[in-house]
Amino acid sequence: MRVPGIRSSFVLGMLAIASCTLGVRDESLSDEGDRELSEDGVGSMQQPITKGKVGAVNGAADYCNDSAAPCGLGEGDCDSDAQCAPGMGLICAPNNGPKFGFPTSWDVCVASHCANGVLDGDETAADCGGSCGTCSTCLGTPGSPSFCTACLCGAGEGDCDSSAECASGLVCGLNNGALFGLPKQYDVCVPSLCANGVLDAGNGETAIDEGGPCGTRSSTCAGTPGSVDSCVGCKCASGVGDCDSDAECATGLSCASNNGLKFGLPASYDVCVPAHCTNRVQDAGNGETGVDLGGPCGSLCGNGAMDSGEVCDDGVNDGVFCSSDCSVVPEVGQIRWDCDAAAGVITGLNGTGCVSFPNSGASFITFSSSAVEVTLYRNADCTGSSTTVATDTNFCNTSFDDLSGGLNDAVQSAKVRRR
């Protein structure tokens, strides 16, 4: 009798009974593991399966997150260089997933030359091709902030962050989005000639670095006139700024340097003006009243501010008339009490608002400027009945020389104005 055999049978029988009684499933470990993988989902974000584990798939979330099984070339998603195989010179390149068929935000282990922005190694374009992954076609919405991420944008496409995101022969332009109907601050891939600061007419440019493949500036600026970026991506009209170059001004205009004050803008602003406004010559025929001053060139006089050397700001303060440079207040007229131009002067009109001379009367007025007119009032505060004259006038022996109804001796005040 083989006692050990009896004992063995007895033990196995007891285990079988216990299994039935306790409801233990008679399934293999491999089946159980397969079912857990199926329920959790391979590579899911909730239960990531790292490299080396049963069911792990390259490209799953955190696939490389196991120090015992670092990722090799073309494997991801990784989170740091430490998750890439040591001794192979690999790095965890950011957002290069699409080059390996993974999502845009995935990071994949590649050689360091695959993320240096240069065409080198076995690449067919900068940072793509060969071991660096496929040079992907850009997907998504053209013009979106991340459209060129992990792919190569074609000419006129953006927003790009570097020339490495542009197809071969293209560069990532700086703030040229408006030339392609995108936001001003966007960068768009263009041929390198579009960023060389030269007018390449033979290549389709109509102005320096614009026109043809370089994009076209809008002829109408939609921004706020006088703002820092009002001329970006468009062509500002005469007297409008702030501009950064002649390319931002309409045809025939130049972007003058630091002429903002002449147009009521900050001193450091640059404003588009005709070319003669920057030649350091007084072009009277073009409306200038001084060297590069006046007419379309703008003026410090009348800009709404009391600039250095000014005693008034012509055209802003009512009743004030200044010389062309706002530095002198000329005498524009005199009111005399007798019917003779040589008679005594009651008062001079020299740029003040309302001049009052009650009980003095007025019979004769003279002018020393053809640019003004004077209004005479019956009341001492420049109100009531009035008459306006613009040349030397003698009221004596006229219908005004009538105390009963005319102004003459009844004139009590006057005000000078521009004509």
BELQUI-V774789 format. One record per run of one state. SS is the DSSP state (2 for helix, 1 for strand, 0 for the rest). FROM is the first residue (numbers start at 1). TO is the last residue. If there is no record, write none. Layout:
BEGIN
ss:from:to
SS:FROM:TO
SS:FROM:TO
END
This chain:
BEGIN
ss:from:to
0:1:2
2:3:22
0:23:28
2:29:40
0:41:70
1:71:71
0:72:75
1:76:76
0:77:80
2:81:83
1:84:84
0:85:89
1:90:93
0:94:96
2:97:100
0:101:107
1:108:111
2:112:115
0:116:124
1:125:125
0:126:127
1:128:128
0:129:129
2:130:132
0:133:152
1:153:153
0:154:157
1:158:158
0:159:162
2:163:165
1:166:166
0:167:169
1:170:172
0:173:176
2:177:180
0:181:187
1:188:191
2:192:195
0:196:200
2:201:203
0:204:206
1:207:207
0:208:209
1:210:210
0:211:211
2:212:214
0:215:217
1:218:218
0:219:233
1:234:234
0:235:235
1:236:236
0:237:240
1:241:241
0:242:245
2:246:248
1:249:249
0:250:252
1:253:255
0:256:259
2:260:263
0:264:270
1:271:274
2:275:278
0:279:283
2:284:286
0:287:289
1:290:290
0:291:292
1:293:293
0:294:294
2:295:297
0:298:332
1:333:336
0:337:344
1:345:349
0:350:353
1:354:356
0:357:363
1:364:367
0:368:371
1:372:377
0:378:385
1:386:389
0:390:392
1:393:394
0:395:407
2:408:410
0:411:412
1:413:418
0:419:419
END
